[in-house]
C-alpha cells in the first residue's frame, strides 16, 4: 500500500524538526562549553612561556641593494625590519582561550601581539622572495626563502619560489626535501604538495 503524499510530507516535517532540534541543542552545548572554558581560562595565573619558540628575525638575510628610495623592495625590507625588533611567534595552533589556559591571562596580550606580527611577517617575506626571483636575483631570493622555511614560514609562495630556483639549477633532490617539509606541516595545503610534486 502506497503512503499518501500528505503522509510523506508529515514524515519529512517531523524528521526536519527533529534534526533542527538536535542541531540547536548541539550548538547550545558547544556554546556552553566554550563559555565555561573561557571563564576558567580567565582565572589562570601567569605561566612560563619558555616553551614558546619566539622568532628573532635575522635581518642580515635581507638584500643590501634595495634600489631607489620608496621602491617596492625598500618598502618590503623596511616593514620586515620594523617587525624584527619585537617578539614574533607562530601561535596559530592555539585559540585565544587555549593561550589563556596554558600561559595565563597576564601573558595573553603579549602572545597575541607576537602571533599577529607573525601573521603580518609571513606575506611580506613571501612577497620579498617572489620579488627577488622575478627580478633575476635568485641567490638573494634563495637566501631569504631558506631562512623563511627554517623559521617556520612554509607558505606556498616561499616554498614554490625556492622550488623554482632549485629546478632552474637542476637540484631535484632539494625539491624533494621541500616536499617532505610540506607533507610534514599540517598547515600546508594539498595544492602546494601537488605543485611541488610537479617540479620533480
C-alpha positions in Angstrom: 0.0 0.0 0.0 1.4 3.4 -1.0 1.8 6.0 1.6 -0.2 9.1 0.6 1.7 12.2 -0.5 0.4 14.1 2.5 1.8 11.4 4.8 5.3 11.8 3.2 5.1 15.5 3.9 4.3 14.9 7.6 7.1 12.4 7.9 9.6 14.9 6.3 8.4 17.7 8.6 8.8 15.5 11.7 12.2 14.4 10.6 13.3 18.0 9.8 12.0 19.3 13.2 14.0 16.6 15.0 17.2 17.4 13.1 16.8 21.1 13.7 16.2 20.5 17.4 19.3 18.2 17.6 21.4 20.7 15.8 20.2 23.5 18.1 21.0 21.5 21.2 24.4 20.6 19.9 25.2 24.3 19.2 23.9 25.3 22.6 26.1 22.7 24.3 29.1 23.9 22.3 28.4 27.4 23.3 28.0 26.5 27.0 31.3 24.5 26.9 33.1 27.4 25.3 32.0 30.0 27.9 32.7 27.6 30.8 36.2 27.1 29.5 36.6 30.9 28.8 35.6 31.7 32.4 38.0 29.1 33.6 40.8 30.5 31.4 40.1 34.0 32.8 41.3 32.8 36.2 44.6 31.2 35.1 47.6 32.9 36.6 50.7 33.8 34.6 52.6 30.7 33.4 56.1 30.3 31.9 56.4 30.9 28.2 59.8 29.3 27.9 58.4 26.6 25.6 57.3 29.1 23.0 59.7 29.4 20.1 59.9 33.2 19.6 61.4 34.3 16.3 64.1 36.9 16.2 64.1 37.6 12.5 67.7 37.8 11.2 67.7 40.9 9.0 71.2 40.0 7.6 69.3 37.8 5.1 67.7 40.8 3.6 69.3 42.3 0.4 71.7 45.2 0.8 71.0 46.7 -2.6 67.4 47.9 -2.3 67.2 50.2 -5.3 65.6 53.6 -5.2 64.1 55.0 -2.0 60.4 54.2 -1.7 60.7 51.3 -4.1 58.8 48.1 -3.6 61.9 46.3 -2.5 62.8 49.1 0.0 59.3 49.1 1.4 59.2 45.3 1.9 62.6 45.3 3.7 61.7 48.3 5.8 58.5 46.7 7.0 60.2 43.4 7.8 62.9 45.2 9.8 60.3 47.1 11.8 58.7 43.8 12.8 62.0 42.2 13.6 62.7 44.3 16.6 59.7 42.8 18.5 58.7 39.4 19.6 57.3 37.2 16.9 55.7 33.7 17.3 53.5 31.4 15.2 50.7 30.6 17.6 48.1 29.7 15.0 47.7 26.2 16.6 46.1 27.9 19.6 42.8 29.6 20.1 42.6 32.7 22.3 41.2 30.5 25.1 44.0 27.9 24.7 46.6 30.7 25.1 44.9 31.9 28.3 44.5 28.4 29.7 48.1 27.4 29.0 50.0 30.7 29.7 47.7 32.7 31.8 45.7 35.9 31.2 48.6 38.1 32.1 50.6 36.8 29.1 47.7 36.8 26.6 48.2 40.3 25.1 51.9 39.8 24.6 51.4 36.4 22.9 48.5 37.6 20.8 50.6 40.5 19.5 53.5 38.2 18.8 51.2 36.0 16.8 49.8 39.0 14.9 53.3 40.0 14.0 54.0 36.5 12.6 50.8 36.8 10.5 52.0 40.2 9.2 55.5 39.0 8.6 54.5 35.9 6.5 53.1 37.7 3.4 55.9 40.3 3.5 58.6 37.6 3.4 56.7 35.8 0.6 56.4 38.9 -1.5 60.1 39.6 -1.0 61.1 36.2 -2.1 58.9 36.4 -5.2 60.2 40.0 -6.0 63.8 38.9 -5.8 63.3 35.9 -8.0 61.2 37.7 -10.6 63.9 40.4 -10.8 66.7 37.8 -11.5 68.2 37.9 -8.1 68.0 34.2 -7.4 70.9 34.0 -5.0 69.3 36.6 -2.7 65.8 35.0 -3.2 67.2 31.6 -2.2 68.8 33.0 0.9 65.6 34.6 2.1 63.5 31.5 1.2 65.7 29.1 3.0 65.8 31.3 6.1 62.0 31.7 6.0 61.4 28.0 5.8 63.9 27.5 8.7 61.8 29.7 11.0 58.5 28.1 10.0 57.2 30.2 7.2 56.0 27.4 4.9 53.7 29.4 2.7 53.1 28.4 -1.0 54.8 31.5 -2.4 58.0 30.8 -0.3 58.1 27.1 -1.0 57.3 27.4 -4.7 59.8 30.2 -5.2 62.5 28.1 -3.7 61.4 25.1 -5.8 61.7 27.2 -9.0 65.2 28.2 -8.0 66.2 24.6 -7.4 64.6 23.5 -10.7 66.5 26.2 -12.6 69.7 24.8 -11.1 68.8 21.2 -11.6 68.6 20.4 -7.9 65.8 17.9 -7.8 66.9 16.4 -4.5 66.4 19.7 -2.8 62.9 19.9 -4.2 62.2 16.5 -2.7 63.3 17.9 0.7 60.9 20.8 0.3 58.1 18.3 -0.5 58.9 16.4 2.7 58.7 19.6 4.8 55.3 20.4 3.2 53.9 17.0 3.9 55.0 17.1 7.5 53.5 20.6 8.1 49.7 20.1 8.5 49.2 23.8 7.6 50.5 23.3 4.1 47.6 22.8 1.7 47.2 19.8 -0.6 47.5 22.1 -3.6 51.1 23.1 -2.5 52.1 19.4 -2.2 50.7 18.8 -5.6 52.6 21.7 -7.2 55.8 20.7 -5.5 55.4 17.1 -6.9 55.0 18.7 -10.3 58.6 20.0 -10.1 60.1 16.6 -9.7 
